[in-house]
Amino acid sequence: MDKQKWEPKIVAFVCNWCTYTGADLAGTSRMKYPANTKMIRVMCSGSIDPVFILKAFERGADGVLISGCHPNDCHYNAGNFHARRRWDFFHELLDFIGIEKGRLQFSWISASEGKKFADVISKVTKDIKALGPFTDYQKMNSEFTAFFPEETAEDHEVLNKVEEIV
Amino acid sequence: MTVRVLPGSVKIFSGVEYSTDYKYMCSDPGQNLIKEAIHKYRLDAIVVGSCSPHMHERTFRNAAVSAGINPFMVEIANLREHCSWVHDDIESSTHKAIELVRMAIEKVKRDKPLTKINVPVTKRVLVIGGGIAGIQAALDVANAGYEVVLVEKEPSIGGHMSQLSETFPTLDCSQCILTPRMVEVHQHPKIKLLSYSEVVKVEGFIGNFKVTIKKKARHINEDLCSGCGLCITKCPIKKKAYNSFEEDLAFRSAIYIPFPQAIPNIPVIDETVCTYYKTGKCGMCVKVCDRQAIDFDQKDTMLVADIGAIIVATGFKLYSIDKKSADSKYKGYGEYGYGKYRDVIDGLQFERIASASGPTSGEIKRPSDGKEPKKIAFIQCVGSRDDSKGISYCSKICCMYTAKQAMLYKHKVHDGEAYIFYMDIRAGGKMYEEFVRRAIEEDDVKYIRGRVSRIYEKNGKYIVKGEDTIAGMPVEIEADMIVLATAMIPQDNAADLARTIGVPYDKYGFYNESHPKLKPVESTTAGIFLAGACQSPKDIPESVAMASAAACKTIILLSSDTLEREPVVAKVNEDLCAGCFYCKKVCPFGAVEVKDVKDINGIVYKEVAYINQGVCQGCGTCTATCLSKSIELAGFNNEEIFAEIAAL
């Protein structure tokens, strides 16, 4: 792959109340950061399932960022504590499942920290760029789909008919 | 970002029937565009690529409703705050915009119509804290016709305002304006006053809280006591306990009322000093009380109240310069003697000295030898705005009260000299700047811009070493008394109480408002409101304004019989649920209940989790914790999030 042209694909799972709002503030304040990160809004960082992260890697993400409210500042009082505990543990497992630890990053960004949001996104983008593209999971994914071919349009029609009949 | 290519680009995604662009989609014509498109193309879901959903989500949802589709079939792709405003590169940002829209399309395809949830409302308000903010909030709510339970941890309501001598910028007597309010609270038929009580447990949710309140034992039967005060005068224990209302500048008896105008005017027995609790003898108060109101065996009692909304007005305390323990988040002032000099006092102590009802009857006397100080130094920003002491914020009121105190001193000691060391004068407020000018120009208070590096005692005087940064030279003043304007900090138990009632707090312990500009009195927990200095340092007018605002918000809440809530709540798939109840452990709101599943004969064959939709706030922590993935958060379920991930 052409290293010069390659741009990392980063997924950020952010909570609605702090980081998403912080990102809004970064926008309102016209702070600039690289366009590689796409955000998925969830209500609380506590609701981010580790499966989401694996799914993101499987779908071609080169890096994942998780961000929520600062400890004690959670809109739901304790969601980010559960998240923190979960991520501490999950982070250790990443190596084991063949993903470099650096590809998954965490941060606390409050609704008033637009600047921090822009800085974090820039830093994460830089870090992931340095790590290079992440292809292992996609390779595995293609092997998997080769083994279980995806449904074709015909399959769909058949299925739909079956549904109608049922 | 090039907007004009977007409609064509996103049109190709499966499921998209129609796409267009318009400059102001949130305007009336823009909304009409959406409504017309819904009718014309018979759309069942819409995606708006616009500003943040925090801005106009409601606008577009309402537009969808008026065109006949469910409001939750609307998704917003944030193309302004998260894309066009933050990226310079046109190509990559346009690309990102298309992807963001695609994610929203994939999500909206899986969205399900949701309906708002109705919950009943208990028409009773709990106000925690009986300072000026709590008093104001309680009166406002009660005058609107709703029942109020006012809980105060001290034996009397009144708070810090009752300790003040005069108030800025009018110099009117603090107690004279406060005590009528206190009496009004006492006499109000709608207010139930629980003094010497604390909130120990809050369960439930907006409109339906269940609050447990501990009524501490006064050792006085409140129904019998007439408040004559004979027990207090006859109590032989006179000098064993400091009077905390007088900021430890005087003593009080073992049985006491905090101050003469206390509401309720019922004494409290301090078990730690009372002879009866040590030796089982004395009982002087029992002998003199002709109403038999003294009850040594009284125990703490627990009360449970159904509450619809809570106003938290727990106020502040003053930072002290004492040496702190190593694990404290604050540091003391060794350079000012860690509080070992008796004539180095704080602002509240000066208020008591200046107060006509205080220990010196309003004469300015220094605590060590009772002499009138001829030279007095005030030091502002002690703790405040000082990162090295652990407080980086401005306490906001000290500039004003220091000016006031210097003025009061000059009014009482005409030949005295008053010096004020300051960093900046922050006198923002109606008539505030004029007040400071009056202190300088009319009362000849000497303002020195600079910090004090050291205070030490020499021949009964206190040497204040500082710097005059305007003159650019060191200064040294031989003062008789020093008043420190110490920082306002949260109450000691602020964090514990926050956890009890379920409101978030910042790193200092001040409670967090829901939105710093648009929701300044709401906490982030629905149905809990904030008033006064528990949220951040405030002066009296601000506390009162905030209390009235919180009361108003509460009244709005109670004015309807049922409450509409966003339907973003978790729901359990009972077939899949294995009954491990991990969700119950992690739920911050106690929304998860145990439900029995019965077979056709009515025999329970398994227990599953059940989520009370009124209690659930929709954080989704349970969904991530659930091992069998049997909990879904409406509006953010796994299928929707997977679709978003897949659309990247």
Interface residues (C-beta under 8 A of the other chain):
Chain A: E7 K9 V11 W17 Y20 T21 A23 D24 L25 A26 G27 T28 R30 M31 K32 Y33 P34 A35 K38 M39 I40 R41 V42 M43 C44 G46 S47 I48 D49 P50 V51 F52 K55 A56 R59 G60 A61 C69 H70 N72 D73 C74 H75 Y76 N77 A78 G79 H82 A83 R86 A111 S112 A118
Chain B: S52 P53 H54 N78 R80 E81 H82 C83 W85 V86 H87 D88 D89 S92 S93 H95 K96 E99 L100 M103 A495 R499 G502 V503 P504 Y505 D506 K507 N512 P516 T524 T525 V568 V586 P588 F589 Q617 G618 C619 G620 T621 T623 A624 T625 L633 F636 N638 I641 F642 E644 I645 A646 L648
